[in-house]
Amino acid sequence: MIVIKIILSLILLAVVVFVGFVCYYTHRRHAYEGMIDTHDLQAQVNRLASAYVMPRPHVALVVAVTQHGRRYVVGLGNVSAQNSGPPDGRTLFEIGSITKLFTATTLAALVERGEVKLDDPVSRYLPATVVSPRKNNREITLVDLATQTSGLPRLPDNLLEKADLLDPYVNYRVADLYRALGTTQLQSQPGTTYLYSNFGFGLLGHLLALKTGKPYEALVEETVCAPLGMASTCFALSPTQRSRLAVGHDTKGKVVPNWDHDVMAPGGALKSDADDLLNFIEANLQESGSALARALALARQPHFKRSGSDVGLGWQIRRSVERQTVLWHNGATGGYISFLGFDPEAKVGVVILSSYGDAMAADNSVDKIGLEILRVGSKVSLTSP
């Protein structure tokens, strides 16, 4: 009898929880569908930005929105101790893993040109002496790397042998990457399980460089950045660009050094500004017949399906409880946090760049702001017409 009562209690609890979730999701959807255009998105962005800056006294924050081709950019805080003015759309930041979108778009462009195929195995481009890891006799392919389903761990197992914790990737070279491939045990069969991997994107960019015979950095800049007019998006800063760089801080507000990369650059080495990144978003929101537009479209397609979300080439594809679809990615280095995302149906996108972060701190506050702006921005106009 006691067992029966316990079972019935558990069933009742499960029913209550299920009904609660259904009511919550229904309420969220109805509230979203009934949202009125108050023509004050600009003011709402300002409030979110101000609330973020308030507890971070040394931060430089830029929030940039594009909505049906109209732009709004706001900068708060200070660029640096030497430049006490607020940042703007041309202030440069490290964008961390948003770099992966540019690596993946470069892959898509090479696919469109017929130079590579998504299902090419990595051994096709590696030197013959380098081991290509397998699991269950399944080799990693280019699309596995671009969708984070390669089975490779987040970081190479030999990274810490040379790592400076304040600049962890600077001394990690091609030979180290090859050595790690030879000793790595894949954590899952390629193509079956999502497992975020900086290691995988470092390898992907290196393979594209080997295939084309061009340095990875030059390949990305000529394939993606130059055609989109992104002159400020680069791997190595000129003296003029360095003067526009916001100073990075850790989560306690202490100034930290910038990160440099070698072979791991494809996973997080780019610097950029909000104006350039809006160019990238708007290129993804526009339809044209150019080769680059086709590459961008290929990258946006779902190439791996997960519960509740999909993965494109680099892109995270999120479907919210309100049934809004958002493509997004974030980034973090030792002193910067970033977010880039857009709603392709509502034609709204957002870029957030902060000089106050830590890649190891798991701070998702910028993600929350970005997703909230996209939610509201899909219904509410920037200002009155």
Secondary structure, DSSP 4 states (H G I P E B T S, - for coil): -HHHHHHHHHHHHHHHHHHHHHHHHHHHHHHHHT----S-HHHHHHHHHHHHHTT-TT-EEEEEEEETTEEEEEEEE-S-SS--SPP-TT-BEE-GGGHHHHHHHHHHHHHHTTS--TT-BGGGTS-TTS---EETTEEPBHHHHHTT-S---SS-TTGGGT-BTTBTTTT--HHHHHHHHHHPPPSS-TTTS----HHHHHHHHHHHHHHHTS-HHHHHIIIIITTTT-TT-BSS--HHHHTTBPPPB-TTS-B-PPP--STTGGGT--EE-HHHHHHHHHHHHS---SHHHHHHHHHHS--EEETTEEE-SS-EEEE-TT--EEEEEEEE-SS-EEEEEEETTTTEEEEEEESB--TTS---HHHHHHHHHHHHHTTS-SS--
